């Protein structure tokens, strides 16, 4: 399987998203061989977390086995952890999505603690935005979080985002159990992917595209056309995600 660990549906007020629909995402993914995409709804990320999570679940129900759901965690909603926890057993839910920068809440902040503890207790992974030098989501802060929560599986979205931080993010992933790199982003090229794998190990790197923000065809192309070995490529494209998601991967398929 080819598993896109980082996708979205919906619109965003700061960027043009030419094709924001789940219909386009599933159709395009089918054409290029991506079997399933883990989505969060951009309404949930930026505007109304509870509404956006319901919208994401509705899209996943329309495309069972093709869309998984990252439930967005809102650190500003005191009852948010309970509400999200109640949704964790919904078919298609993969785990939690954190966006510390949009929520202007450091990933190390105690308000994320209930979500992270639930993730460990329920055995679900967490996908977090990560951004080198950000006061909210620097990869070193994500490493601190996995150290605080033994057993946590935390995916550093964009592998730190900026090119001058990729090497450090890979070194952190290699040094901290539970910390993984997810590779979506226009700055993360095939050559950078090869370096991340060389430093962190192929078992710590997961494929993602940031669709529909970015075109998934470009995201897949940089992996397919990289100089990774066949075994490394298989791990990145889906083997690692399948291992981390376990039975949560496409339960309806």
C-alpha positions as a Markdown table, in Angstrom:
| # | Residue | x | y | z |
|---|---|---|---|---|
| 1 | Unk | 0.0 | 0.0 | 0.0 |
| 2 | Unk | 0.9 | 3.6 | -0.5 |
| 3 | Unk | -0.2 | 5.6 | 2.5 |
| 4 | Unk | -0.3 | 9.4 | 2.5 |
| 5 | Unk | 0.1 | 10.3 | 6.1 |
| 6 | Unk | -0.7 | 14.0 | 5.8 |
| 7 | Unk | -3.6 | 15.4 | 3.8 |
| 8 | Unk | -6.4 | 17.9 | 4.1 |
| 9 | Unk | -9.8 | 18.8 | 2.6 |
| 10 | Unk | -11.5 | 22.1 | 2.7 |
| 11 | Unk | -10.5 | 25.7 | 2.0 |
| 12 | Unk | -8.1 | 28.0 | 3.7 |
| 13 | Unk | -8.3 | 31.8 | 3.8 |
| 14 | Unk | -4.6 | 32.5 | 3.5 |
| 15 | Unk | -3.8 | 30.2 | 0.6 |
| 16 | Unk | -5.5 | 29.3 | -2.7 |
| 17 | Unk | -6.5 | 25.7 | -2.6 |
| 18 | Unk | -7.6 | 25.1 | -6.2 |
| 19 | Unk | -9.2 | 21.6 | -5.6 |
| 20 | Unk | -10.3 | 21.4 | -1.9 |
| 21 | Unk | -12.7 | 18.6 | -2.2 |
| 22 | Unk | -12.4 | 15.0 | -1.0 |
| 23 | Unk | -13.8 | 13.9 | -4.4 |
| 24 | Unk | -10.8 | 15.4 | -6.2 |
| 25 | Unk | -8.3 | 14.1 | -3.7 |
| 26 | Unk | -9.6 | 10.5 | -3.9 |
| 27 | Unk | -9.8 | 10.6 | -7.7 |
| 28 | Unk | -6.3 | 12.0 | -8.1 |
| 29 | Unk | -4.9 | 9.6 | -5.6 |
| 30 | Unk | -6.5 | 6.7 | -7.4 |
| 31 | Unk | -4.9 | 7.8 | -10.7 |
| 32 | Unk | -1.4 | 7.9 | -9.2 |
| 33 | Unk | -1.6 | 4.9 | -7.0 |
| 34 | Unk | -2.0 | 6.3 | -3.5 |
| 35 | Unk | -4.3 | 3.9 | -1.7 |
| 36 | Unk | -5.3 | 5.9 | 1.4 |
| 37 | Unk | -4.8 | 9.5 | 2.7 |
| 38 | Unk | -5.0 | 10.6 | 6.3 |
| 39 | Unk | -6.9 | 13.9 | 6.4 |
| 40 | Unk | -7.8 | 16.7 | 8.7 |
| 41 | Unk | -10.4 | 19.2 | 7.7 |
| 42 | Unk | -9.1 | 22.8 | 7.4 |
| 43 | Unk | -12.3 | 24.0 | 9.1 |
| 44 | Unk | -11.1 | 22.1 | 12.1 |
| 45 | Unk | -7.6 | 23.4 | 11.9 |
| 46 | Unk | -8.4 | 27.1 | 11.6 |
| 47 | Unk | -11.9 | 27.9 | 12.6 |
| 48 | Unk | -14.2 | 25.4 | 14.4 |
| 49 | Unk | -12.6 | 22.2 | 15.6 |
| 50 | Unk | -15.7 | 20.3 | 16.5 |
| 51 | Unk | -17.5 | 21.2 | 13.3 |
| 52 | Unk | -14.4 | 20.5 | 11.2 |
| 53 | Unk | -13.8 | 17.1 | 12.8 |
| 54 | Unk | -17.4 | 16.1 | 12.0 |
| 55 | Unk | -17.0 | 17.2 | 8.4 |
| 56 | Unk | -13.8 | 15.1 | 8.1 |
| 57 | Unk | -15.6 | 12.1 | 9.5 |
| 58 | Unk | -18.4 | 12.6 | 7.1 |
| 59 | Unk | -16.0 | 12.6 | 4.2 |
| 60 | Unk | -14.3 | 9.5 | 5.4 |
| 61 | Unk | -17.6 | 7.8 | 5.6 |
| 62 | Unk | -18.2 | 8.7 | 2.0 |
| 63 | Unk | -14.9 | 7.1 | 1.0 |
| 64 | Unk | -14.4 | 4.1 | 3.4 |
| 65 | Unk | -10.9 | 2.7 | 3.1 |
| 66 | Unk | -9.7 | 5.7 | 1.1 |
| 67 | Unk | -9.6 | 8.4 | 3.7 |
| 68 | Unk | -8.5 | 8.2 | 7.3 |
| 69 | Unk | -9.1 | 11.0 | 9.8 |
| 70 | Unk | -6.7 | 12.9 | 12.1 |
| 71 | Unk | -9.0 | 14.5 | 14.7 |
| 72 | Unk | -7.7 | 18.0 | 15.3 |
| 73 | Unk | -6.9 | 18.7 | 18.9 |
| 74 | Unk | -7.9 | 22.2 | 20.2 |
| 75 | Unk | -5.8 | 23.2 | 23.2 |
| 76 | Unk | -8.2 | 26.1 | 23.8 |
| 77 | Unk | -11.3 | 23.9 | 24.3 |
| 78 | Unk | -11.4 | 22.7 | 27.9 |
| 79 | Unk | -13.8 | 19.9 | 27.0 |
| 80 | Unk | -12.0 | 19.1 | 23.7 |
| 81 | Unk | -10.1 | 16.0 | 24.9 |
| 82 | Unk | -13.3 | 14.3 | 26.1 |
| 83 | Unk | -15.1 | 15.1 | 22.9 |
| 84 | Unk | -12.2 | 13.9 | 20.7 |
| 85 | Unk | -11.8 | 10.8 | 22.9 |
| 86 | Unk | -15.4 | 9.9 | 22.2 |
| 87 | Unk | -14.7 | 9.9 | 18.5 |
| 88 | Unk | -11.6 | 7.8 | 18.6 |
| 89 | Unk | -13.4 | 4.6 | 18.0 |
| 90 | Unk | -15.2 | 5.9 | 14.9 |
| 91 | Unk | -14.2 | 3.7 | 11.9 |
| 92 | Unk | -11.5 | 5.5 | 9.9 |
| 93 | Unk | -10.0 | 7.6 | 12.7 |
| 94 | Unk | -6.3 | 7.4 | 12.8 |
| 95 | Unk | -5.4 | 9.6 | 15.8 |
| 96 | Unk | -4.9 | 13.2 | 16.7 |
| 97 | Unk | -3.7 | 16.2 | 14.7 |
| 98 | Unk | -1.9 | 19.1 | 16.4 |
| 99 | Unk | -1.2 | 22.5 | 14.8 |
| 100 | Unk | 0.5 | 24.4 | 17.5 |
| 101 | Unk | 1.3 | 27.4 | 15.2 |
| 102 | Unk | -2.2 | 28.0 | 14.1 |
| 103 | Unk | -3.5 | 27.6 | 17.6 |
| 104 | Unk | -0.6 | 29.7 | 19.0 |
| 105 | Unk | 0.0 | 27.2 | 21.7 |
| 106 | Unk | 3.4 | 25.5 | 22.2 |
| 107 | Unk | 3.4 | 21.8 | 21.7 |
| 108 | Unk | 5.0 | 21.5 | 25.1 |
| 109 | Unk | 2.1 | 23.4 | 26.7 |
| 110 | Unk | 0.1 | 21.5 | 29.4 |
| 111 | Unk | -3.1 | 22.1 | 27.4 |
| 112 | Unk | -2.0 | 19.5 | 24.9 |
| 113 | Unk | -1.3 | 17.1 | 27.7 |
| 114 | Unk | -4.7 | 15.4 | 27.9 |
| 115 | Unk | -4.7 | 14.7 | 24.2 |
| 116 | Unk | -1.2 | 13.2 | 24.4 |
| 117 | Unk | -2.0 | 11.1 | 27.4 |
| 118 | Unk | -5.1 | 9.8 | 25.6 |
| 119 | Unk | -3.0 | 9.0 | 22.6 |
| 120 | Unk | -0.7 | 6.8 | 24.7 |
| 121 | Unk | -3.5 | 5.2 | 26.5 |
| 122 | Unk | -5.5 | 4.4 | 23.4 |
| 123 | Unk | -2.4 | 3.5 | 21.3 |
| 124 | Unk | -3.0 | 6.0 | 18.5 |
| 125 | Unk | -0.4 | 8.1 | 16.8 |
| 126 | Unk | -0.3 | 11.9 | 16.7 |
| 127 | Unk | 0.6 | 14.1 | 13.7 |
| 128 | Unk | 1.9 | 17.5 | 14.6 |
| 129 | Unk | 2.9 | 20.4 | 12.5 |
| 130 | Unk | 6.6 | 21.1 | 13.0 |
| 131 | Unk | 8.5 | 24.2 | 12.1 |
| 132 | Unk | 12.2 | 24.8 | 12.7 |
| 133 | Unk | 12.7 | 27.9 | 15.0 |
| 134 | Unk | 9.0 | 28.2 | 15.7 |
| 135 | Unk | 8.2 | 29.1 | 19.3 |
| 136 | Unk | 5.3 | 26.6 | 19.1 |
| 137 | Unk | 6.6 | 23.5 | 17.1 |
| 138 | Unk | 10.3 | 23.4 | 16.7 |
| 139 | Unk | 11.4 | 19.7 | 16.3 |
| 140 | Unk | 13.3 | 19.9 | 19.5 |
| 141 | Unk | 10.1 | 20.7 | 21.3 |
| 142 | Unk | 8.4 | 17.6 | 19.7 |
| 143 | Unk | 11.4 | 15.5 | 20.9 |
| 144 | Unk | 10.8 | 16.9 | 24.4 |
| 145 | Unk | 7.1 | 15.8 | 24.2 |
| 146 | Unk | 7.9 | 12.2 | 23.3 |
| 147 | Unk | 10.4 | 12.1 | 26.2 |
| 148 | Unk | 7.7 | 13.3 | 28.5 |
| 149 | Unk | 5.2 | 10.7 | 27.3 |
| 150 | Unk | 6.8 | 7.3 | 27.0 |
| 151 | Unk | 5.0 | 5.2 | 24.4 |
| 152 | Unk | 3.8 | 8.2 | 22.4 |
| 153 | Unk | 4.1 | 7.9 | 18.6 |
| 154 | Unk | 4.6 | 11.5 | 17.3 |
| 155 | Unk | 4.9 | 12.4 | 13.6 |
| 156 | Unk | 6.8 | 15.6 | 12.9 |
| 157 | Unk | 4.8 | 17.0 | 10.0 |
| 158 | Unk | 7.0 | 18.6 | 7.3 |
| 159 | Unk | 10.1 | 17.3 | 9.1 |
| 160 | Unk | 10.7 | 20.8 | 10.5 |
| 161 | Unk | 9.5 | 22.6 | 7.3 |
| 162 | Unk | 12.6 | 24.7 | 6.6 |
| 163 | Unk | 15.6 | 23.3 | 4.8 |
| 164 | Unk | 18.1 | 24.5 | 7.4 |
| 165 | Unk | 16.4 | 22.4 | 10.0 |
| 166 | Unk | 16.0 | 19.1 | 8.2 |
| 167 | Unk | 19.3 | 17.6 | 9.4 |
| 168 | Unk | 18.6 | 18.5 | 13.0 |
| 169 | Unk | 15.1 | 17.1 | 12.7 |
| 170 | Unk | 16.5 | 13.8 | 11.4 |
| 171 | Unk | 19.1 | 13.7 | 14.2 |
| 172 | Unk | 16.4 | 14.2 | 16.7 |
| 173 | Unk | 14.2 | 11.5 | 15.2 |
| 174 | Unk | 17.2 | 9.1 | 15.3 |
| 175 | Unk | 17.8 | 9.9 | 19.0 |
| 176 | Unk | 14.3 | 9.9 | 20.5 |
| 177 | Unk | 12.1 | 6.9 | 20.5 |
| 178 | Unk | 8.6 | 7.7 | 19.3 |
| 179 | Unk | 9.6 | 10.6 | 17.1 |
| 180 | Unk | 9.1 | 10.2 | 13.3 |
| 181 | Unk | 9.5 | 12.4 | 10.3 |
| 182 | Unk | 6.7 | 13.1 | 7.8 |
| 183 | Unk | 8.0 | 14.5 | 4.6 |
| 184 | Unk | 5.4 | 16.7 | 2.9 |
| 185 | Unk | 6.3 | 20.2 | 1.8 |
| 186 | Unk | 7.6 | 22.0 | -1.3 |
| 187 | Unk | 11.0 | 22.5 | 0.2 |
| 188 | Unk | 11.7 | 18.9 | 0.9 |
| 189 | Unk | 13.1 | 17.5 | -2.3 |
| 190 | Unk | 14.1 | 14.0 | -3.3 |
| 191 | Unk | 17.7 | 14.7 | -2.3 |
| 192 | Unk | 16.6 | 15.9 | 1.1 |
| 193 | Unk | 14.5 | 12.8 | 1.5 |
| 194 | Unk | 17.6 | 10.7 | 0.9 |
| 195 | Unk | 19.5 | 12.6 | 3.5 |
| 196 | Unk | 16.7 | 12.2 | 6.1 |
| 197 | Unk | 16.7 | 8.5 | 5.5 |
| 198 | Unk | 20.4 | 8.3 | 5.8 |
| 199 | Unk | 20.4 | 10.1 | 9.1 |
| 200 | Unk | 17.2 | 8.9 | 10.8 |
| 201 | Unk | 16.8 | 5.5 | 9.2 |
| 202 | Unk | 14.1 | 4.6 | 6.7 |
| 203 | Unk | 12.0 | 3.2 | 9.5 |
| 204 | Unk | 11.6 | 6.7 | 10.9 |
| 205 | Unk | 10.4 | 8.4 | 7.8 |
| 206 | Unk | 6.8 | 8.5 | 6.5 |
| 207 | Unk | 5.3 | 9.7 | 3.2 |
| 208 | Unk | 2.9 | 12.6 | 3.1 |
| 209 | Unk | 1.9 | 15.1 | 0.5 |
| 210 | Unk | 0.0 | 18.0 | 2.2 |
| 211 | Unk | -2.8 | 17.5 | -0.4 |
| 212 | Unk | -4.9 | 19.4 | -1.1 |
| 213 | Unk | -2.7 | 22.3 | -0.1 |
| 214 | Unk | -0.1 | 20.8 | -2.4 |
| 215 | Unk | -0.5 | 18.5 | -5.5 |
| 216 | Unk | -0.1 | 14.9 | -4.4 |
| 217 | Unk | 1.5 | 14.1 | -7.7 |
| 218 | Unk | 4.6 | 16.1 | -6.9 |
| 219 | Unk | 4.8 | 14.7 | -3.4 |
| 220 | Unk | 4.7 | 11.1 | -4.7 |
| 221 | Unk | 7.1 | 11.9 | -7.5 |
| 222 | Unk | 9.9 | 12.9 | -5.1 |
| 223 | Unk | 9.8 | 9.5 | -3.4 |
| 224 | Unk | 9.4 | 7.4 | -6.5 |
| 225 | Unk | 12.3 | 9.2 | -8.2 |
| 226 | Unk | 14.6 | 9.2 | -5.3 |
| 227 | Unk | 17.7 | 7.1 | -5.0 |
| 228 | Unk | 16.3 | 5.1 | -2.0 |
| 229 | Unk | 16.6 | 1.4 | -2.2 |
| 230 | Unk | 13.5 | -0.6 | -2.9 |
| 231 | Unk | 13.2 | -1.6 | 0.7 |
| 232 | Unk | 13.7 | 1.9 | 2.0 |
| 233 | Unk | 11.1 | 3.2 | -0.5 |
| 234 | Unk | 8.6 | 0.6 | 0.6 |
| 235 | Unk | 9.0 | 1.6 | 4.2 |
| 236 | Unk | 8.6 | 5.3 | 3.5 |
| 237 | Unk | 5.6 | 5.0 | 1.1 |
| 238 | Unk | 3.5 | 2.8 | 3.4 |
| 239 | Unk | 5.3 | 0.2 | 5.5 |
| 240 | Unk | 6.0 | 2.5 | 8.4 |
| 241 | Unk | 2.5 | 4.0 | 8.4 |
| 242 | Unk | 0.9 | 0.6 | 8.3 |
| 243 | Unk | 3.0 | -0.6 | 11.2 |
| 244 | Unk | 2.1 | 2.5 | 13.3 |
| 245 | Unk | -1.6 | 2.6 | 12.5 |
| 246 | Unk | -2.2 | -1.2 | 12.8 |
| 247 | Unk | -5.8 | -2.1 | 12.8 |
| 248 | Unk | -6.9 | 1.5 | 12.5 |
| 249 | Unk | -5.7 | 1.5 | 8.9 |
| 250 | Unk | -8.8 | 1.1 | 6.7 |
| 251 | Unk | -11.0 | -0.9 | 9.1 |
| 252 | Unk | -13.8 | -0.9 | 6.5 |
| 253 | Unk | -11.7 | -2.1 | 3.6 |
